[in-house]
Amino acid sequence: MDIIKTSIPDVLILEPEVFGDERGFFYESYNEREFAEKTGINARFVQDNHSRSVRNVLRGLHYQIQQPQGKLVRVTVGEVYDVAVDIRRSSPTFGKWTAHVLSDKNKYMLWVPPGFAHGFLVTSSVAEVQYKTTDYWAPQFERCIAWNDPELDIRWPLQNGPILSGKDRQGPPFGKAEVFP
């Protein structure tokens, strides 16, 4: 596995070693020891999530204000534009975001640390996203930031308006959102 740095040092792209031939491919999608050695992060993953969405579905920007989750995100079908926003007030990159294309073709994984809001836009006809989390889902602590907040100015590659859940339509602006110290 190779580690690719992003514009926010705590957010990492993991590029697995893929072995392919005429039969298809094989790769190790997660190895705890190698993840710790290559990233310096000793994460304990406690939950795996899997979503399937159609083109233009935008999920996010989500986080948990208590029991914050680190996420190791990958796409097994299709392609998404994946975004992580630093919402740690004490961080030098507070309010900054980084975005990366994750797909079944590039097989990249994105490490989104605790203290970040996370979201993605489906850019293929359908996408399946799988991610590991470092803490359990706690709906009472779940929060959302408006995907189109002008202060964040995330440049989503949208052709038309996104397909949003009711919760995601109600996300407050970044300036009014609960953030981490």
C-alpha positions as CSV (number, residue, x, y, z in Angstrom):
1,M,0.0,0.0,0.0
2,D,1.2,3.5,-0.9
3,I,0.2,6.6,1.1
4,I,-0.6,9.7,-0.8
5,K,-0.7,13.0,1.1
6,T,-3.5,15.4,0.6
7,S,-3.7,19.2,1.1
8,I,-4.8,18.5,4.7
9,P,-2.0,16.5,6.3
10,D,-4.3,14.4,8.5
11,V,-6.4,13.2,5.5
12,L,-4.7,10.4,3.6
13,I,-5.3,8.5,0.4
14,L,-4.3,4.8,0.5
15,E,-3.5,3.2,-2.7
16,P,-3.5,-0.6,-2.4
17,E,-1.3,-3.0,-4.4
18,V,-3.6,-4.6,-6.9
19,F,-2.7,-7.9,-8.6
20,G,-4.6,-8.4,-11.8
21,D,-4.6,-10.7,-14.8
22,E,-7.0,-12.0,-17.4
23,R,-9.1,-13.6,-14.6
24,G,-9.7,-10.3,-12.7
25,F,-7.9,-8.8,-9.7
26,F,-7.1,-9.3,-6.1
27,Y,-6.0,-6.8,-3.4
28,E,-5.9,-6.7,0.3
29,S,-8.4,-3.9,1.2
30,Y,-7.4,-3.6,4.8
31,N,-4.5,-4.9,6.9
32,E,-4.3,-3.4,10.5
33,R,-0.6,-3.9,10.8
34,E,0.3,-2.3,7.5
35,F,-2.2,0.5,8.0
36,A,-0.5,1.4,11.3
37,E,3.0,1.0,9.9
38,K,2.4,3.1,6.8
39,T,0.2,5.8,8.4
40,G,1.3,6.0,12.0
41,I,-2.3,5.7,13.0
42,N,-3.4,3.0,15.4
43,A,-7.1,2.9,14.6
44,R,-9.5,0.4,16.0
45,F,-12.4,-0.1,13.5
46,V,-15.7,-1.2,15.2
47,Q,-18.3,-0.9,12.4
48,D,-18.5,-1.4,8.6
49,N,-21.1,0.5,6.6
50,H,-22.2,0.0,3.0
51,S,-24.3,2.4,0.9
52,R,-25.6,2.2,-2.7
53,S,-26.7,5.5,-4.4
54,V,-27.6,6.7,-7.9
55,R,-26.0,9.5,-9.9
56,N,-26.2,13.0,-8.2
57,V,-27.0,11.7,-4.8
58,L,-25.1,13.8,-2.3
59,R,-24.6,12.5,1.2
60,G,-23.2,14.8,3.8
61,L,-21.6,16.7,5.2
62,H,-21.9,14.3,8.2
63,Y,-20.1,13.9,11.6
64,Q,-20.8,13.0,15.2
65,I,-20.1,15.8,17.7
66,Q,-19.6,13.1,20.4
67,Q,-18.2,9.6,19.7
68,P,-16.5,11.1,16.6
69,Q,-15.7,8.6,13.9
70,G,-12.6,8.2,11.9
71,K,-13.6,6.7,8.5
72,L,-11.7,4.5,6.0
73,V,-13.8,5.0,2.8
74,R,-13.6,3.1,-0.4
75,V,-15.8,2.6,-3.5
76,T,-16.5,-0.9,-4.7
77,V,-18.9,0.0,-7.6
78,G,-18.8,3.2,-9.6
79,E,-17.3,6.6,-8.7
80,V,-17.8,9.4,-6.1
81,Y,-16.3,12.8,-5.4
82,D,-15.4,12.4,-1.7
83,V,-15.0,15.4,0.6
84,A,-13.5,15.8,4.1
85,V,-13.9,19.1,5.9
86,D,-11.7,19.9,9.0
87,I,-14.0,21.1,11.8
88,R,-11.5,21.1,14.6
89,R,-11.3,24.7,15.7
90,S,-7.8,24.3,17.1
91,S,-6.5,22.9,13.8
92,P,-4.4,25.1,11.4
93,T,-6.6,23.7,8.6
94,F,-10.0,24.5,10.4
95,G,-12.7,25.2,7.8
96,K,-10.6,23.8,4.9
97,W,-11.7,20.9,2.7
98,T,-10.1,18.3,0.5
99,A,-11.8,16.3,-2.2
100,H,-10.8,13.2,-4.1
101,V,-12.3,10.9,-6.7
102,L,-12.7,7.4,-5.3
103,S,-13.7,4.6,-7.7
104,D,-13.9,1.0,-8.4
105,K,-11.2,1.6,-11.0
106,N,-8.6,3.5,-8.9
107,K,-9.4,1.5,-5.7
108,Y,-8.2,4.4,-3.6
109,M,-9.3,4.5,0.0
110,L,-9.6,7.8,2.0
111,W,-8.7,8.1,5.6
112,V,-11.0,10.7,7.2
113,P,-9.9,11.3,10.8
114,P,-12.2,12.0,13.7
115,G,-13.0,15.7,13.9
116,F,-13.9,16.0,10.2
117,A,-17.2,16.3,8.4
118,H,-17.5,13.9,5.5
119,G,-19.7,13.7,2.4
120,F,-19.7,12.4,-1.2
121,L,-21.4,13.0,-4.5
122,V,-22.1,10.1,-6.8
123,T,-20.6,10.9,-10.3
124,S,-21.3,7.5,-12.0
125,S,-24.7,6.0,-12.7
126,V,-24.6,4.1,-9.4
127,A,-22.0,3.8,-6.7
128,E,-21.5,1.5,-3.7
129,V,-19.5,3.0,-0.9
130,Q,-18.1,1.0,1.9
131,Y,-16.4,2.4,5.0
132,K,-15.0,1.3,8.3
133,T,-15.6,3.5,11.4
134,T,-13.6,3.9,14.6
135,D,-16.7,4.4,16.7
136,Y,-20.3,3.3,16.6
137,W,-23.1,5.2,15.0
138,A,-24.7,7.4,17.6
139,P,-27.8,9.1,16.1
140,Q,-28.2,11.4,19.1
141,F,-24.8,13.0,18.3
142,E,-25.1,13.0,14.5
143,R,-24.7,16.4,12.9
144,C,-24.8,17.8,9.4
145,I,-23.4,20.9,7.7
146,A,-25.0,22.4,4.6
147,W,-23.3,20.8,1.6
148,N,-23.5,24.1,-0.3
149,D,-22.2,26.5,2.5
150,P,-20.8,29.6,0.8
151,E,-18.1,29.9,3.5
152,L,-16.7,26.4,2.7
153,D,-17.2,26.9,-1.0
154,I,-16.9,23.2,-1.9
155,R,-16.7,22.8,-5.7
156,W,-18.9,19.8,-6.2
157,P,-18.9,18.6,-9.8
158,L,-22.6,18.9,-10.2
159,Q,-24.5,19.1,-13.5
160,N,-27.9,19.7,-11.9
161,G,-29.0,20.0,-8.3
162,P,-28.1,17.1,-6.1
163,I,-30.5,14.5,-4.7
164,L,-30.5,15.0,-0.9
165,S,-32.1,13.4,2.1
166,G,-34.4,15.5,4.3
167,K,-31.6,15.7,6.9
168,D,-29.1,16.9,4.4
169,R,-31.5,19.6,3.1
170,Q,-31.7,21.0,6.7
171,G,-27.9,21.1,7.4
172,P,-27.0,24.5,9.1
173,P,-24.3,26.7,7.6
174,F,-20.7,26.1,8.7
175,G,-20.7,29.3,10.9
176,K,-23.6,28.0,12.9
177,A,-22.6,24.3,13.1
178,E,-21.3,22.6,16.3
179,V,-17.6,22.0,15.8
180,F,-14.8,20.4,17.8
181,P,-12.6,22.4,20.1
